[in-house]
């Protein structure tokens, strides 16, 4: 239904304006065939009351997306000023002089100068600003939508915006008619409104490239592996803990020296219904003693029921006021999922674990999953995706394109006070958002 609102405007612009301008150009620039009006699927137009309701819902959904972005970013984040301006209602707009019916372009010395109408080699209609017969900026119309911005040699290049025929909006940098560099995209359909911000490469969205600074909130997750390997045992010197390296598996934009405090720590407690981390209790006590927000996680097994695993986790773990929400670590292979009966069986057991632990602790657990699981399996359980926060493991250069509470950005970081490699995590937000998370989401 939202599409009806967008299509009414776009059809009017693309149909009426495109046909009228195209007719003039075809008759005055050597084109023998009459112009074609782009084909559009014309939706049924709802009544005015329904349109107003839909319009209000769209505005509400957009505000939610914008508020979420602004709540989790600040001026140090790439592209923040552009997104903040967009949220404030500012839109990219080119200055185009008004043309009368009798004056469709300006010429100087047999060269176009000022505002003129033309058609490019692909038949796309352009109303643009020209200088020395060169198109500098303007609007371009075609069957996919409307581009408004800078041009080089008749190609979209520089800062510009684009609204597609299905109502999606993009604003950012373009190179050779492709999105390239930082941009924001507002995707809307009948169900969802999604804001994407970050870098595009050759018209493909890559993600948000984070800037790591001392203002961000960092944490670690540990298990028995941080206490030694084989016969070699190493103590954790809790009073010395400082993050000194963010890992080498991906490129990272780092401002200043990496010397960050450990603000939170998740400790493995259990796995399946038979494995306990023998260091869990002492690590948990040490973290709390040194003022580090602590929480427990359970490694999910596809071989036993979710309810049994939840009971084992509850019996083996500590839950005190102020502790971080419990975490379910889900890392099954496709083969593991197939053996337990497929996605339906998998999510049935995951729900059982989540519900049992939530009932006992009084807070919703967090899901620890990787990007592949999000892409391939999580769509099979929309209720879980909707109702539970995500802690994602992804070791690429770009921030995951999902709403998340934490991001495990590397498995090979370094922490003073711990021997060997450590998983490094960053909270999705800054100190104010972390304080709010601690106040609202931790165990009461």
MITI-395644 format. One line per 2 residues: number of its first residue (from 1); their letters; for each residue z, y, x of C-alpha. Coordinates in pm, whole numbers, plus 50000, padded with zeros to 5 digits. Each point is the difference from the previous one (the first is absolute). Layout:
BEGIN
NUM = a = Z:Y:X ~ ...
***
This chain:
BEGIN
1 = xx = 50000:50000:50000 ~ 50065:50239:50291
3 = xx = 49636:49958:50097 ~ 49893:50173:49680
5 = xx = 50151:50329:50113 ~ 49839:49983:50342
7 = xx = 49660:49886:49872 ~ 49973:50281:49747
9 = xx = 50020:50259:50277 ~ 49785:49812:50253
11 = xx = 49729:49910:49751 ~ 49975:50363:49893
13 = xx = 49968:50125:50357 ~ 49779:49722:50135
15 = xx = 49783:49974:49691 ~ 49945:50355:49879
17 = xx = 50018:50186:50330 ~ 49822:49727:50196
19 = xx = 49715:49976:49752 ~ 49950:50376:49974
21 = xx = 50002:50059:50376 ~ 49797:49689:50067
23 = xx = 49738:50112:49749 ~ 49960:50336:50172
25 = xx = 49976:49843:50347 ~ 49750:49736:49891
27 = xx = 49778:50270:49859 ~ 50019:50229:50301
29 = xx = 50024:49781:50309 ~ 49715:49754:49973
31 = xx = 50181:49720:49814 ~ 49760:49855:49743
33 = xx = 50237:49758:49825 ~ 50247:50145:49750
35 = xx = 50360:49972:50116 ~ 50212:49715:49872
37 = xx = 50335:50059:49842 ~ 50255:49770:50170
39 = xx = 50098:49698:49791 ~ 50358:50011:49881
41 = xx = 50204:49774:49780 ~ 50106:50242:49727
43 = xx = 50341:49907:49865 ~ 50122:50044:49648
45 = xx = 50165:50338:49981 ~ 50354:49980:49864
47 = xx = 50144:50257:49763 ~ 50157:50324:50125
49 = xx = 50358:49876:49955 ~ 49923:49683:50193
51 = xx = 49820:50198:50271 ~ 50302:50226:50038
53 = xx = 50231:49699:50030 ~ 49777:49841:50262
55 = xx = 49975:50325:50190 ~ 50377:50034:50007
57 = xx = 50040:49642:50122 ~ 49748:50059:50279
59 = xx = 50186:50312:50112 ~ 50329:49811:49993
61 = xx = 49855:49713:50206 ~ 49853:50244:50253
63 = xx = 50336:50177:50034 ~ 50176:49669:50067
65 = xx = 49753:49919:50279 ~ 50025:50348:50153
67 = xx = 50379:50008:49980 ~ 50019:49663:50173
69 = xx = 49780:50121:50286 ~ 50188:50330:50044
71 = xx = 50335:49819:49984 ~ 49901:49767:50287
73 = xx = 49823:50246:50231 ~ 50054:50332:50174
75 = xx = 49800:50255:50197 ~ 49992:49776:50307
77 = xx = 49783:49747:49817 ~ 49624:50020:50044
79 = xx = 49827:50174:49711 ~ 50324:50104:49829
81 = xx = 49889:50359:49939 ~ 49679:49890:49826
83 = xx = 50181:49754:49772 ~ 50273:50254:49922
85 = xx = 49735:50257:49905 ~ 49830:49743:49777
87 = xx = 50333:49920:49833 ~ 50047:50373:49938
89 = xx = 49672:50008:49806 ~ 49769:50134:50269
91 = xx = 49655:49840:50018 ~ 49726:50033:50257
93 = xx = 49739:50245:49872 ~ 49691:50158:50151
95 = xx = 49907:50360:49925 ~ 49658:50001:49829
97 = xx = 49832:50318:49879 ~ 49883:50009:49638
99 = xx = 49624:49955:49955 ~ 49815:50145:49703
101 = xx = 49718:49818:49820 ~ 49750:50227:50172
103 = xx = 50148:49972:50348 ~ 50047:49643:50129
105 = xx = 50030:50076:50371 ~ 50005:50264:50268
107 = xx = 49751:50017:50286 ~ 49991:50205:50319
109 = xx = 49704:49984:50231 ~ 49866:49691:49819
111 = xx = 50336:49826:50051 ~ 50261:49919:49741
113 = xx = 50297:50231:50033 ~ 50305:50002:49772
115 = xx = 50021:49788:49685 ~ 49709:49776:49906
117 = xx = 49913:49686:49807 ~ 49820:49711:50168
119 = xx = 49953:49627:49998 ~ 50044:49783:50310
121 = xx = 49780:49712:50118 ~ 50190:49757:49777
123 = xx = 49946:50214:49691 ~ 50359:50124:49986
125 = xx = 50042:50347:49850 ~ 50182:50257:50215
127 = xx = 50129:50347:49913 ~ 50092:50137:50339
129 = xx = 50065:50283:50237 ~ 49719:50038:50255
131 = xx = 49975:50188:50327 ~ 49677:50022:50200
133 = xx = 49849:49729:49777 ~ 50292:49766:50080
135 = xx = 50231:49861:49732 ~ 50360:50080:50091
137 = xx = 50206:49910:49693 ~ 49968:49945:49630
139 = xx = 49993:49745:49719 ~ 49786:49686:49988
141 = xx = 49937:49798:49685 ~ 49883:49639:49976
143 = xx = 50056:49691:49786 ~ 50327:49912:50181
145 = xx = 50174:50334:49957 ~ 50036:50353:50134
147 = xx = 50060:50095:50363 ~ 50131:50349:50081
149 = xx = 50041:50110:50358 ~ 49838:50054:50339
151 = xx = 49656:49877:50108 ~ 49826:49947:50333
153 = xx = 49625:49943:49984 ~ 50026:49940:49627
155 = xx = 50264:49725:50044 ~ 50363:50017:49892
157 = xx = 50185:50083:50321 ~ 50332:50180:50039
159 = xx = 50263:50062:49733 ~ 49899:49911:49648
161 = xx = 50099:49845:49669 ~ 49833:49745:49775
163 = xx = 50059:49906:49639 ~ 49832:49677:49901
165 = xx = 49852:49915:49661 ~ 50304:49784:49925
167 = xx = 50232:50293:50069 ~ 50136:49906:50345
169 = xx = 50064:50304:50217 ~ 49984:50024:50380
171 = xx = 50063:50295:50229 ~ 49986:49993:50377
173 = xx = 49771:49985:50300 ~ 49641:49870:49991
175 = xx = 49755:49897:50273 ~ 49637:49908:49929
177 = xx = 50057:49965:49624 ~ 50299:49768:50052
179 = xx = 50373:50056:49976 ~ 50126:50020:50357
181 = xx = 50344:50121:50105 ~ 50296:50102:49786
183 = xx = 49964:50022:49624 ~ 50172:49946:49669
185 = xx = 49864:49799:49710 ~ 50127:49997:49644
187 = xx = 49902:49675:49829 ~ 50043:49980:49626
189 = xx = 49919:49735:49744 ~ 50125:49906:49655
191 = xx = 50320:49850:50142 ~ 50085:50152:50338
193 = xx = 49990:50325:50192 ~ 50008:49948:50376
195 = xx = 50008:50259:50279 ~ 49859:49890:50336
197 = xx = 50050:50217:50306 ~ 49901:49923:50356
199 = xx = 49703:49941:50224 ~ 49651:49888:49905
201 = xx = 49752:49850:50245 ~ 49634:49968:49901
203 = xx = 50090:50042:49632 ~ 50270:49729:50013
205 = xx = 50368:50080:49942 ~ 50210:49887:50297
207 = xx = 50341:50132:49905 ~ 50254:50262:50095
209 = xx = 50055:50043:50373 ~ 50368:50066:50048
211 = xx = 50149:50241:50248 ~ 50312:49844:50152
213 = xx = 50268:50255:50076 ~ 50377:50012:50041
215 = xx = 50025:50123:49639 ~ 49899:49664:49856
217 = xx = 50249:49727:49911 ~ 49967:49683:50209
219 = xx = 50159:49658:49977 ~ 49978:49644:50128
221 = xx = 50016:49647:49863 ~ 50154:49722:50206
223 = xx = 50069:49627:49997 ~ 50119:49743:50254
225 = xx = 49700:50080:50222 ~ 50162:50328:50108
227 = xx = 50289:49800:50150 ~ 49799:49798:50249
229 = xx = 49738:49736:50053 ~ 50073:49639:50084
231 = xx = 50309:49975:50218 ~ 49992:50369:50088
233 = xx = 50234:50199:49779 ~ 50021:50376:49983
235 = xx = 50258:50211:49815 ~ 49898:50300:49791
237 = xx = 50170:50312:50137 ~ 50037:50177:49667
239 = xx = 50145:50324:50136 ~ 49685:50048:50215
241 = xx = 49738:49948:49730 ~ 49713:50251:50025
243 = xx = 49635:49933:49920 ~ 49804:50063:50321
245 = xx = 49652:49863:49921 ~ 49803:49964:49676
247 = xx = 49789:49703:50111 ~ 49652:49961:50140
249 = xx = 49808:49810:49730 ~ 49841:50316:49860
251 = xx = 49929:50363:50084 ~ 50273:50243:49902
253 = xx = 50022:50378:49983 ~ 50334:50081:50158
255 = xx = 50146:50348:50040 ~ 50255:50027:50278
257 = xx = 50190:49717:50165 ~ 50087:49680:49816
259 = xx = 50380:49999:50004 ~ 50104:49947:49641
261 = xx = 50329:49885:49848 ~ 50008:49677:49801
263 = xx = 50075:50120:49647 ~ 49978:49665:49821
265 = xx = 50000:49632:50088 ~ 49900:49695:49799
267 = xx = 50142:49670:50123 ~ 49863:49658:49916
269 = xx = 50260:49797:49813 ~ 49830:49689:49863
271 = xx = 49677:49804:49963 ~ 49926:49749:49726
273 = xx = 50316:49811:49902 ~ 50111:49862:50337
275 = xx = 49952:50257:50279 ~ 50258:50266:50088
277 = xx = 49986:50260:50274 ~ 50317:49931:50200
279 = xx = 50004:50359:50127 ~ 49976:50158:49656
281 = xx = 50369:50065:49930 ~ 50077:50148:50343
283 = xx = 49685:50216:50000 ~ 50078:50122:49649
285 = xx = 50356:50097:50099 ~ 49880:50172:50319
287 = xx = 49735:50202:49818 ~ 50250:50129:49745
289 = xx = 50255:50074:50273 ~ 49747:50221:50180
291 = xx = 49896:50190:49688 ~ 49662:49831:49951
293 = xx = 49890:49930:49642 ~ 49982:49620:49980
295 = xx = 49837:49751:49767 ~ 49919:49629:49980
297 = xx = 49668:49825:49955 ~ 49900:49650:49896
299 = xx = 49688:49820:50124 ~ 49833:49844:49698
301 = xx = 49897:49633:50010 ~ 49730:49847:49780
303 = xx = 50172:49659:50017 ~ 50305:50069:49785
305 = xx = 50069:50187:49676 ~ 50054:50374:49995
307 = xx = 50328:49963:49812 ~ 50142:49755:50256
309 = xx = 49897:50229:50285 ~ 50160:50300:49830
311 = xx = 50330:49815:49957 ~ 49993:49894:50365
313 = xx = 49931:50357:50112 ~ 50281:50139:49783
315 = xx = 50250:49741:50129 ~ 49907:50067:50363
317 = xx = 49974:50381:50003 ~ 50227:50304:49977
319 = xx = 49953:50271:49739 ~ 50218:50308:50026
321 = xx = 49992:50349:49862 ~ 49733:50209:50172
323 = xx = 49800:49705:50129 ~ 49622:50015:49980
325 = xx = 49833:49808:49716 ~ 49941:49629:50076
327 = xx = 49650:49912:50118 ~ 49779:49701:49924
329 = xx = 49772:49928:50295 ~ 49680:49843:49860
331 = xx = 49754:49865:50259 ~ 49836:49683:49861
333 = xx = 49656:49887:50112 ~ 49727:49930:49745
335 = xx = 50059:49630:50066 ~ 50372:50034:49927
337 = xx = 49923:50172:49671 ~ 49750:49731:49903
339 = xx = 50250:49721:50075 ~ 50267:50154:49777
341 = xx = 49758:50027:49706 ~ 49816:50329:50050
343 = xx = 50078:50362:49926 ~ 50165:49931:49664
345 = xx = 50255:49767:50156 ~ 50052:50232:50296
347 = xx = 50082:50304:49789 ~ 50211:49800:49757
349 = xx = 50228:49907:50291 ~ 49992:50351:50145
351 = xx = 50106:50141:49662 ~ 50283:49749:49980
353 = xx = 50128:50109:50345 ~ 49971:50370:49923
355 = xx = 50169:49974:49662 ~ 50285:49780:50125
357 = xx = 50077:50225:50297 ~ 49966:50318:49794
359 = xx = 50244:49867:49741 ~ 50255:49923:50272
361 = xx = 49961:50317:50211 ~ 49930:50253:49727
363 = xx = 49696:50148:50180 ~ 49634:49907:50008
365 = xx = 49900:49812:50316 ~ 49710:50117:50216
367 = xx = 49689:49795:50075 ~ 49897:49957:50363
369 = xx = 49629:49914:49999 ~ 49690:50063:50211
371 = xx = 49679:50184:49913 ~ 49804:49680:49942
373 = xx = 50256:49876:49748 ~ 49981:50334:49818
375 = xx = 49621:49982:49985 ~ 49959:49634:49909
377 = xx = 50309:49881:49816 ~ 50207:50289:49863
379 = xx = 49741:50091:49731 ~ 50088:49661:49844
381 = xx = 50348:50137:49922 ~ 49963:50357:49867
383 = xx = 50359:50000:49871 ~ 50137:49936:50350
385 = xx = 49770:50262:50149 ~ 50119:50246:49738
387 = xx = 50373:49927:50001 ~ 50088:49939:50366
389 = xx = 49980:50215:50311 ~ 49796:49883:50296
391 = xx = 50077:49974:50371 ~ 49669:49925:50164
393 = xx = 49908:49847:50334 ~ 49681:50156:50128
395 = xx = 49924:50063:50365 ~ 49691:50219:49978
397 = xx = 49955:50366:50086 ~ 50014:50113:49639
399 = xx = 50282:50012:49751 ~ 49963:49742:49719
401 = xx = 49837:50135:49684 ~ 50280:49891:49767
403 = xx = 50321:50156:49874 ~ 50260:49856:50232
405 = xx = 50359:50050:50106 ~ 49960:49886:50362
407 = xx = 49721:49911:50237 ~ 50033:49751:50284
409 = xx = 49762:50169:50240 ~ 50032:49765:50300
411 = xx = 50147:49664:50104 ~ 50015:50089:50369
413 = xx = 50213:50312:50021 ~ 50278:50059:50245
415 = xx = 50361:50094:49929 ~ 50261:50092:50259
417 = xx = 50285:49755:49966 ~ 49777:49708:49892
419 = xx = 49818:49768:50240 ~ 49638:49924:49915
421 = xx = 49772:50114:49722 ~ 50128:50136:49669
423 = xx = 49838:50068:49663 ~ 49990:50378:49947
425 = xx = 50000:50150:49651 ~ 49964:50349:49858
427 = xx = 50132:50121:49667 ~ 49743:50155:49767
429 = xx = 50139:50351:49990 ~ 50232:50229:50189
431 = xx = 50376:50049:50011 ~ 50032:50143:49649
433 = xx = 49810:49707:49849 ~ 50198:49749:50210
435 = xx = 50329:50152:49882 ~ 49879:49974:49641
437 = xx = 49900:49636:50057 ~ 50346:49921:50140
439 = xx = 50168:50172:49708 ~ 49795:49838:49723
441 = xx = 49873:49666:50128 ~ 50280:49849:50210
443 = xx = 50262:49753:49880 ~ 50275:50166:49796
***
